[in-house]
Amino acid sequence: MAFFLRVVDLQNHPAGFTPDEASFGWDSYSILRTGKDQWGQYFPLSLRSFGDFKLPLYSYLDIPFVALFGLNEVAVRLPNALIGSLAVLITYLLVKELLKREDVAFLAAFLLATSPWHVPLSRGAFEANLTTFFLPLGILLFIKGLKKERFLPLAALIFGVNLFSYHSARFVTPFVLLFLILFYRKKLRFKKETKKAFLILGIFISLAFYTQLIGSSRISSSGIFNPTGGWGSVVQERYSATLAGLPDFFSRLFNNKVVYFLETFFHNYLSYLSPQFLFTEGPKETTYGMLPGMGVLYFIELPFIICFVVNLARKPSKEVLLILLWILIGIVPAALTKGPGHAANRAAFVMPAIQIVSALGGVSLYDFILRKIVVNKRLIFSFFAIFYFISFCFFFEKYWFGQPVKGGAGMIYGTRELFSYLSKVQSFYSQIIVSKSISEPHIYTAFFNKIPANIYQEQSKKWLIYEDLGIDWVDQLPSYSLTKYTFTSIDYLSQKSIEGVLFVGKPSDFPSDLKPDYVVKYLDRTDAFWVVDPATQYWAVLP
């Protein structure tokens, strides 16, 4: 079931194809062909991408699929779909090994297999989802290693690999590993295999620390400790309090960077534990194929979670505490970052722990009903099964039919159609000007035109000037080019006289009375992109 829900029609669901997905695929293609990424770095441990320095695990995992199926959306998304499916199996094995409860293990695996959080994240090339497989696999191997020491080096290897899956994994993974060591320190035997495991971990941690230094400036710019508008809001609050009569000392005491950081962090943190995020509103953005307006857990799981919390009043086992701490630490990276809030991808680290918690509560609730109410066992099971099936049907409808219409713009829908069309007509033009309003247009140009990797690398060396200019992203350059494509802002009236030019952009990039030569529409039938050839425009502009 998990495999089926994650692999069917990957090309079209989620509708759209983000620049990050195209970038992961292009790096895989580039490394496969030349051994170098899109910036000409040999087998890098950090991918510059657009200036945000992504971690490389996804691209390396994707290389075999690009080699087998070519450079296309299915090949790029397939590794995550398979890993998402395997995460369900690992969840079952982990719970069975950790809690010795096959009923809880089966229910946890089922909840993850059909999760409205995990299924969308598994269907795109979203690197945050990788840790939902690697982190529980590392824990499983660690627990097995307590009995058979030969599993510990494998656990160390998986934890180390996870450090290169997603930036936030570098925060969560060491804490989870620390909890494991503290909880099971009496069972650890510091023999040959254990020492080998620590050596492996040391190597990966050293590499992770080294590569973190490369992308640290970009990471810091996305954190709440660096507000988008600077610290002006704090200064304004302090000034307002002073005007209202509060002495300057107290004004500074209540309005400063530390207070701002703590308030923002705890607000963000608690929002990810709120019923709104978990059960009703869900994520705030349509990127990552997610569904705003629908919780990341099914509403029927609410009594399961409540039952688990109630049972915490009793003395919980260290295994249950480990799962709970996993959830609590997994939220921290999301709480530390800026954005519209409720970023389901950044909080993905709580999976599958939150499904395990839900399963524990569900089984406990089921047992409680059987003990306290004289009712047929099959009747109770049928009630929950029917309710869950109805919830799943609502999720499936919203994802399969609602996401393409409502979430297409957030996933940059239409780039495949647009750049496939351009590849057919580009030979008729000497220059194609593509608006930078299309997010990272150069990566779509390379991906869908399958520009040779060595040609791309020659051009990308020129783009490194963005660092000298002190800007964060490649597409913040005033203008840059790839073969006959130029990426810049469109000023149609002043640029239309260029001989042999073709313009590509969003409708807002052009005068409203133009008639485009080719239109790509979103699935809600509104215009997404225009292609305009000035030679076909028969209208005059008055002085």
C-alpha positions as CSV (number, residue, x, y, z in Angstrom):
1,M,0.0,0.0,0.0
2,A,2.8,2.4,0.9
3,F,4.6,1.7,-2.4
4,F,1.4,2.1,-4.4
5,L,0.5,5.4,-2.8
6,R,4.0,6.8,-3.4
7,V,4.9,5.7,-7.0
8,V,1.7,5.9,-9.1
9,D,1.9,8.8,-11.6
10,L,4.9,10.5,-10.0
11,Q,5.3,12.7,-13.1
12,N,2.0,14.5,-12.4
13,H,1.4,14.2,-8.7
14,P,2.4,16.5,-7.1
15,A,1.5,18.8,-10.0
16,G,4.5,21.0,-10.7
17,F,8.2,20.6,-10.4
18,T,10.2,22.9,-8.1
19,P,13.6,24.4,-8.8
20,D,15.0,22.4,-5.9
21,E,13.8,19.1,-7.5
22,A,15.3,20.1,-10.9
23,S,18.5,21.1,-9.2
24,F,18.9,17.7,-7.4
25,G,18.2,15.9,-10.7
26,W,20.6,18.1,-12.6
27,D,23.4,17.6,-10.1
28,S,22.8,13.8,-10.4
29,Y,23.0,14.1,-14.2
30,S,26.1,16.3,-14.1
31,I,28.0,14.0,-11.6
32,L,27.0,11.0,-13.6
33,R,28.4,12.5,-16.8
34,T,31.4,14.4,-15.5
35,G,32.0,13.5,-11.9
36,K,31.4,17.2,-11.1
37,D,28.3,19.0,-9.9
38,Q,26.7,21.9,-11.7
39,W,29.3,24.3,-10.4
40,G,32.2,22.1,-11.5
41,Q,33.1,20.6,-8.1
42,Y,34.3,17.0,-8.1
43,F,32.0,14.7,-6.0
44,P,31.1,17.5,-3.6
45,L,29.9,17.0,0.0
46,S,27.9,20.2,-0.3
47,L,25.9,21.3,-3.3
48,R,26.0,25.0,-4.0
49,S,22.7,24.7,-5.9
50,F,21.4,28.3,-6.2
51,G,23.5,29.7,-3.4
52,D,21.7,27.9,-0.5
53,F,24.2,24.9,-0.3
54,K,22.1,21.8,-0.1
55,L,23.4,18.6,1.3
56,P,24.3,16.0,-1.4
57,L,22.7,12.7,-0.3
58,Y,19.6,13.0,-2.4
59,S,21.6,13.7,-5.6
60,Y,23.9,10.8,-5.0
61,L,21.0,8.5,-4.4
62,D,19.4,9.7,-7.6
63,I,22.4,8.9,-9.9
64,P,21.4,5.3,-10.6
65,F,17.8,6.3,-11.4
66,V,19.0,9.0,-13.8
67,A,21.4,6.5,-15.4
68,L,18.5,4.0,-15.9
69,F,15.6,6.2,-16.8
70,G,17.2,9.4,-18.1
71,L,16.9,13.0,-16.9
72,N,13.1,13.4,-16.2
73,E,10.8,14.1,-13.3
74,V,10.0,10.4,-12.6
75,A,13.7,9.5,-12.3
76,V,14.3,12.5,-10.0
77,R,11.3,11.7,-7.7
78,L,11.6,7.9,-7.6
79,P,14.4,7.6,-4.9
80,N,12.2,9.4,-2.4
81,A,9.2,7.4,-3.3
82,L,11.1,4.2,-2.7
83,I,12.7,5.5,0.5
84,G,9.3,6.6,1.7
85,S,7.9,3.1,1.1
86,L,10.9,1.5,3.0
87,A,10.3,3.9,5.9
88,V,7.1,2.1,6.5
89,L,8.8,-1.3,6.8
90,I,11.5,0.2,9.0
91,T,8.9,1.7,11.3
92,Y,7.3,-1.7,11.7
93,L,10.6,-3.4,12.5
94,L,11.7,-0.6,14.9
95,V,8.5,-0.7,17.0
96,K,8.6,-4.4,17.1
97,E,12.2,-4.4,18.3
98,L,11.9,-1.4,20.6
99,L,8.5,-1.9,22.2
100,K,8.0,-5.7,21.6
101,R,4.4,-4.9,20.5
102,E,3.5,-6.3,17.1
103,D,0.0,-4.7,17.2
104,V,1.5,-1.2,17.9
105,A,4.1,-1.9,15.2
106,F,1.5,-2.8,12.6
107,L,-0.7,0.2,13.4
108,A,2.3,2.6,13.4
109,A,3.4,1.3,10.0
110,F,-0.2,1.6,8.6
111,L,-0.5,5.2,9.9
112,L,2.7,6.1,8.2
113,A,1.8,4.3,5.0
114,T,-1.4,6.4,4.6
115,S,-0.2,9.6,6.3
116,P,-1.4,12.9,4.8
117,W,2.0,14.2,5.9
118,H,4.3,11.4,4.8
119,V,2.7,10.5,1.4
120,P,3.1,14.0,-0.1
121,L,6.6,14.4,1.2
122,S,7.5,11.0,-0.3
123,R,6.2,11.8,-3.8
124,G,8.6,14.7,-4.7
125,A,12.4,15.1,-4.6
126,F,12.1,16.6,-1.1
127,E,15.3,15.8,0.9
128,A,13.7,16.4,4.3
129,N,11.8,13.1,3.8
130,L,15.1,11.1,3.7
131,T,15.5,11.3,7.4
132,T,12.1,9.5,8.0
133,F,13.9,6.4,6.8
134,F,17.5,6.9,7.9
135,L,16.9,8.1,11.4
136,P,14.6,5.2,12.5
137,L,16.9,2.7,10.6
138,G,19.8,4.0,12.6
139,I,17.9,3.6,15.9
140,L,16.8,0.1,14.9
141,L,20.4,-1.0,14.2
142,F,21.6,0.6,17.4
143,I,19.0,-1.3,19.5
144,K,20.0,-4.5,17.7
145,G,23.6,-3.7,18.3
146,L,23.0,-3.8,22.1
147,K,22.5,-7.6,21.6
148,K,24.7,-8.2,18.7
149,E,27.6,-5.8,18.6
150,R,28.2,-6.2,14.8
151,F,25.1,-3.9,14.2
152,L,26.7,-0.9,15.9
153,P,29.1,0.1,13.0
154,L,26.1,-0.2,10.6
155,A,24.1,2.1,13.0
156,A,27.0,4.6,13.0
157,L,27.2,4.5,9.2
158,I,23.4,5.2,8.8
159,F,23.5,8.0,11.4
160,G,26.5,9.4,9.6
161,V,24.8,9.3,6.2
162,N,21.8,11.0,7.7
163,L,24.0,14.0,8.6
164,F,24.2,14.6,4.8
165,S,20.5,14.3,4.1
166,Y,19.1,17.7,5.2
167,H,20.7,20.5,7.2
168,S,18.3,20.2,10.1
169,A,19.2,16.5,10.4
170,R,22.6,17.7,11.7
171,F,20.8,19.1,14.7
172,V,18.3,16.3,15.4
173,T,20.6,13.3,14.7
174,P,23.2,14.0,17.4
175,F,20.5,14.6,20.0
176,V,18.7,11.3,19.2
177,L,22.1,9.5,19.3
178,L,22.9,11.1,22.6
179,F,19.5,10.0,24.1
180,L,20.2,6.4,22.9
181,I,23.7,6.4,24.5
182,L,22.4,7.8,27.8
183,F,19.4,5.5,28.0
184,Y,21.3,2.3,27.1
185,R,24.8,3.1,28.4
186,K,24.7,0.2,30.8
187,K,24.2,-2.2,27.8
188,L,27.0,-0.8,25.7
189,R,30.1,-2.8,25.6
190,F,33.2,-0.9,24.5
191,K,34.7,-3.6,22.5
192,K,36.1,-3.7,19.0
193,E,32.8,-3.2,17.1
194,T,31.7,-0.4,19.4
195,K,35.0,1.4,19.0
196,K,34.7,1.0,15.3
197,A,31.2,2.6,15.4
198,F,32.6,5.6,17.3
199,L,35.4,6.0,14.7
200,I,32.9,5.9,11.9
201,L,30.7,8.5,13.6
202,G,33.8,10.7,14.2
203,I,34.7,10.7,10.5
204,F,31.2,11.7,9.5
205,I,30.8,14.4,12.1
206,S,34.2,15.9,11.1
207,L,33.1,15.9,7.4
208,A,29.7,17.4,8.4
209,F,31.4,20.1,10.5
210,Y,33.7,21.0,7.6
211,T,30.9,21.2,5.0
212,Q,28.7,23.2,7.4
213,L,31.2,26.0,7.4
214,I,30.6,26.4,3.6
215,G,26.9,27.0,3.8
216,S,26.7,28.6,7.2
217,S,26.0,32.1,6.0
218,R,23.0,31.0,4.0
219,I,21.7,28.9,6.8
220,S,22.0,31.7,9.3
221,S,20.1,34.0,7.0
222,S,17.1,31.7,7.2
223,G,17.0,31.6,11.0
224,I,14.9,33.6,13.4
225,F,18.0,35.0,15.0
226,N,18.3,37.1,11.7
227,P,14.9,38.7,11.2
228,T,13.9,39.5,7.7
229,G,13.5,43.2,8.4
230,G,16.5,43.4,10.7
231,W,16.1,44.4,14.3
232,G,14.1,47.5,13.6
233,S,10.9,46.0,15.2
234,V,12.7,45.5,18.5
235,V,14.0,49.1,18.4
236,Q,10.5,50.3,17.6
237,E,9.0,48.4,20.5
238,R,11.6,49.8,22.9
239,Y,11.0,53.3,21.6
240,S,7.2,53.0,21.9
241,A,7.5,51.7,25.5
242,T,9.8,54.6,26.4
243,L,7.3,57.1,24.9
244,A,4.6,55.6,27.0
245,G,6.6,56.4,30.1
246,L,8.5,53.2,30.8
247,P,12.1,54.0,32.1
248,D,14.7,53.2,29.5
249,F,16.3,50.4,31.7
250,F,13.0,48.5,31.8
251,S,12.3,49.2,28.2
252,R,15.6,47.6,27.2
253,L,14.9,44.7,29.7
254,F,11.6,43.8,28.0
255,N,12.6,44.6,24.4
256,N,15.9,43.2,23.2
257,K,17.3,40.5,20.9
258,V,17.2,37.7,23.5
259,V,13.5,38.3,24.4
260,Y,12.6,38.6,20.7
261,F,14.4,35.3,20.0
262,L,12.8,33.4,22.9
263,E,9.3,34.7,22.2
264,T,9.6,33.8,18.5
265,F,11.1,30.4,19.2
266,F,8.5,29.4,21.7
267,H,5.6,30.7,19.6
268,N,6.9,28.7,16.6
269,Y,7.6,25.7,18.7
270,L,4.2,25.5,20.3
271,S,2.5,26.1,17.0
272,Y,3.8,22.8,15.7
273,L,2.2,21.0,18.6
274,S,-1.1,22.8,18.1
275,P,-4.3,21.1,17.0
276,Q,-4.5,23.6,14.2
277,F,-1.3,22.3,12.6
278,L,-1.8,18.6,13.5
279,F,-5.5,18.2,12.8
280,T,-7.2,21.1,11.1
281,E,-5.2,23.7,9.2
282,G,-1.9,21.8,8.4
283,P,0.9,23.5,6.6
284,K,0.8,27.1,5.5
285,E,2.4,26.7,2.1
286,T,1.7,24.6,-1.0
287,T,5.3,23.9,-1.7
288,Y,6.4,20.3,-1.1
289,G,3.1,19.1,-2.5
290,M,1.4,19.8,0.9
291,L,-2.2,20.6,1.5
292,P,-3.0,23.8,3.4
293,G,-6.4,23.5,5.1
294,M,-5.9,19.9,6.1
295,G,-4.1,18.6,9.2
296,V,-0.9,16.5,8.8
297,L,-2.6,13.9,11.0
298,Y,-6.1,12.5,10.5
299,F,-8.7,13.8,12.9
300,I,-9.4,10.3,14.1
301,E,-5.9,10.2,15.5
302,L,-6.8,13.0,18.0
303,P,-8.2,10.6,20.6
304,F,-5.2,8.4,20.0
305,I,-2.8,11.2,20.9
306,I,-5.0,12.2,23.9
307,C,-4.9,8.7,25.2
308,F,-1.2,8.6,24.8
309,V,-0.8,11.8,26.8
310,V,-3.1,10.6,29.5
311,N,-1.0,7.4,29.8
312,L,2.1,9.5,30.3
313,A,0.9,10.3,33.8
314,R,1.8,6.8,34.6
315,K,5.5,5.8,34.8
316,P,6.5,5.6,31.1
317,S,9.2,3.2,29.9
318,K,12.5,4.6,28.7
319,E,11.5,3.4,25.2
320,V,8.4,5.6,25.3
321,L,10.4,8.5,26.6
322,L,12.9,8.0,23.8
323,I,10.1,8.3,21.2
324,L,8.7,11.4,23.0
325,L,12.1,13.1,23.1
326,W,12.5,12.3,19.5
327,I,9.3,14.3,18.7
328,L,10.2,17.2,21.0
329,I,13.7,17.6,19.6
330,G,12.4,17.1,16.0
331,I,10.3,20.2,16.1
332,V,13.3,22.5,17.1
333,P,14.7,23.0,13.6
334,A,11.3,24.2,12.3
335,A,10.9,26.5,15.3
336,L,14.3,28.1,14.6
337,T,13.5,29.1,11.0
338,K,11.7,32.0,9.4
339,G,8.8,31.7,7.0
340,P,5.0,31.6,7.0
341,G,5.0,29.0,9.8
342,H,3.7,25.5,9.9
343,A,6.4,24.3,7.4
344,A,5.6,20.6,7.3
345,N,8.9,19.7,5.6
346,R,11.0,21.3,8.3
347,A,9.1,19.4,11.0
348,A,9.3,16.1,9.1
349,F,11.8,14.8,11.7
350,V,9.0,13.9,14.1
351,M,8.0,11.1,11.7
352,P,7.6,8.3,12.2
353,A,7.8,8.9,16.0
354,I,4.5,10.8,16.0
355,Q,2.8,7.8,14.2
356,I,4.3,5.5,16.8
357,V,2.8,7.7,19.5
358,S,-0.5,7.7,17.8
359,A,-0.4,3.9,17.4
360,L,0.4,3.5,21.1
361,G,-2.5,5.7,22.0
362,G,-4.8,3.9,19.5
363,V,-4.1,0.4,20.8
364,S,-4.4,1.7,24.4
365,L,-7.8,3.2,23.6
366,Y,-8.9,0.0,21.9
367,D,-7.9,-2.1,24.9
368,F,-9.6,0.4,27.3
369,I,-12.9,0.2,25.4
370,L,-12.8,-3.6,25.5
371,R,-12.2,-3.5,29.2
372,K,-14.8,-0.9,30.2
373,I,-17.6,-1.5,27.7
374,V,-19.2,-4.8,26.9
375,V,-19.1,-4.6,23.1
376,N,-18.1,-6.9,20.2
377,K,-14.4,-6.6,19.4
378,R,-15.1,-6.6,15.6
379,L,-17.7,-3.8,16.0
380,I,-15.1,-1.5,17.6
381,F,-12.5,-2.3,15.0
382,S,-15.1,-1.8,12.2
383,F,-16.0,1.6,13.6
384,F,-12.4,2.9,13.6
385,A,-11.7,1.3,10.2
386,I,-14.7,3.0,8.5
387,F,-13.9,6.3,10.1
388,Y,-10.3,6.1,9.1
389,F,-11.2,5.0,5.5
390,I,-13.5,8.0,5.2
391,S,-10.7,10.3,6.4
392,F,-8.3,8.7,3.9
393,C,-10.7,9.3,1.1
394,F,-11.0,13.0,1.9
395,F,-7.2,13.2,2.0
396,F,-6.9,11.4,-1.4
397,E,-9.5,13.6,-3.0
398,K,-7.7,16.8,-1.8
399,Y,-4.3,15.5,-2.8
400,W,-5.1,13.9,-6.2
401,F,-7.6,16.4,-7.4
402,G,-7.3,19.5,-5.2
403,Q,-3.5,19.9,-5.1
404,P,-3.0,20.2,-8.9
405,V,-5.5,23.1,-9.0
406,K,-4.8,24.9,-5.7
407,G,-1.1,24.0,-5.2
408,G,0.2,24.1,-8.8
409,A,1.5,27.7,-8.5
410,G,3.4,26.9,-5.3
411,M,5.0,23.9,-7.0
412,I,5.9,26.1,-10.2
413,Y,3.5,24.1,-12.4
414,G,3.9,24.5,-16.1
415,T,7.7,24.6,-16.5
416,R,7.8,21.2,-18.2
417,E,5.3,22.4,-20.8
418,L,7.0,25.8,-21.2
419,F,10.6,24.6,-21.6
420,S,9.7,21.6,-23.7
421,Y,8.0,24.1,-26.1
422,L,11.1,26.3,-26.0
423,S,13.4,23.4,-26.9
424,K,11.4,22.9,-30.1
425,V,11.4,26.6,-31.3
426,Q,14.8,27.8,-29.9
427,S,16.6,27.2,-33.2
428,F,14.5,30.0,-34.8
429,Y,15.8,32.7,-32.5
430,S,19.2,34.2,-31.8
431,Q,18.3,35.1,-28.2
432,I,15.7,34.0,-25.7
433,I,15.1,36.3,-22.8
434,V,13.6,34.5,-19.8
435,S,12.2,36.5,-16.9
436,K,13.7,36.0,-13.5
437,S,10.2,36.1,-12.1
438,I,10.2,32.4,-13.0
439,S,12.0,30.9,-10.0
440,E,15.6,29.9,-10.9
441,P,14.8,29.7,-14.7
442,H,18.3,28.5,-15.6
443,I,17.9,25.2,-13.9
444,Y,14.7,24.5,-15.9
445,T,16.5,25.5,-19.1
446,A,19.3,23.0,-18.4
447,F,17.0,20.2,-17.1
448,F,14.3,20.1,-19.8
449,N,16.7,21.0,-22.7
450,K,19.3,18.5,-21.3
451,I,22.1,20.9,-22.0
452,P,25.5,19.1,-21.9
453,A,26.9,19.1,-18.4
454,N,30.3,20.5,-19.4
455,I,28.7,23.5,-21.2
456,Y,26.6,24.3,-18.2
457,Q,29.7,24.1,-15.9
458,E,31.6,26.5,-18.2
459,Q,28.8,29.0,-17.9
460,S,28.2,28.6,-14.1
461,K,31.8,29.6,-13.4
462,K,30.8,33.1,-14.7
463,W,27.8,33.2,-12.3
464,L,30.1,33.0,-9.2
465,I,30.3,36.8,-9.4
466,Y,27.2,36.8,-7.3
467,E,29.4,36.1,-4.3
468,D,31.6,39.1,-5.1
469,L,28.5,41.3,-5.3
470,G,27.5,40.2,-1.8
471,I,24.2,38.6,-2.8
472,D,22.8,35.2,-1.7
473,W,21.2,33.7,-4.8
474,V,22.3,33.3,-8.5
475,D,19.0,34.7,-9.8
476,Q,19.6,37.9,-7.9
477,L,22.2,38.8,-10.5
478,P,21.0,41.6,-12.8
479,S,21.6,39.3,-15.8
480,Y,23.2,36.0,-16.6
481,S,23.1,33.6,-19.5
482,L,23.2,29.9,-20.5
483,T,23.8,29.2,-24.3
484,K,21.3,31.5,-26.1
485,Y,19.1,32.0,-23.0
486,T,19.4,35.2,-21.0
487,F,17.9,35.4,-17.6
488,T,17.0,39.0,-16.6
489,S,14.1,41.3,-15.9
490,I,11.9,41.9,-18.9
491,D,11.4,45.5,-20.1
492,Y,9.5,44.6,-23.2
493,L,9.2,48.1,-24.8
494,S,12.9,48.7,-24.6
495,Q,14.0,45.2,-25.5
496,K,11.6,44.2,-28.2
497,S,13.7,45.7,-31.0
498,I,16.5,43.2,-30.3
499,E,16.9,41.2,-33.5
500,G,15.7,37.6,-33.3
501,V,14.6,37.8,-29.7
502,L,11.9,35.7,-28.0
503,F,10.5,36.6,-24.6
504,V,9.4,34.2,-21.8
505,G,7.8,35.2,-18.6
506,K,4.7,35.5,-16.4
507,P,1.8,37.6,-17.7
508,S,2.8,40.4,-15.3
509,D,6.1,40.8,-17.2
510,F,4.3,42.1,-20.3
511,P,2.0,44.9,-21.4
512,S,-1.6,43.7,-20.8
513,D,-2.7,44.3,-24.4
514,L,-0.2,41.8,-25.8
515,K,-1.3,38.6,-27.4
516,P,1.2,35.9,-26.5
517,D,2.3,33.4,-29.1
518,Y,2.2,30.5,-26.6
519,V,0.5,30.3,-23.2
520,V,1.0,27.7,-20.4
521,K,-2.0,27.7,-18.0
522,Y,-2.3,26.5,-14.5
523,L,-4.9,23.8,-14.0
524,D,-7.3,26.4,-12.6
525,R,-7.2,27.8,-16.2
526,T,-5.4,31.0,-15.3
527,D,-2.3,32.0,-17.3
528,A,1.0,30.8,-15.8
529,F,3.6,31.7,-18.5
530,W,3.6,33.6,-21.7
531,V,5.9,33.3,-24.7
532,V,6.0,36.4,-26.9
533,D,7.7,36.9,-30.3
534,P,7.8,40.7,-31.0
535,A,7.8,39.9,-34.8
536,T,4.2,38.7,-34.5
537,Q,2.9,41.6,-32.6
538,Y,1.0,44.1,-34.8
539,W,0.3,46.9,-32.4
540,A,1.7,50.4,-32.0
541,V,2.7,52.2,-28.9
542,L,1.8,55.9,-28.8
543,P,4.5,58.4,-27.8
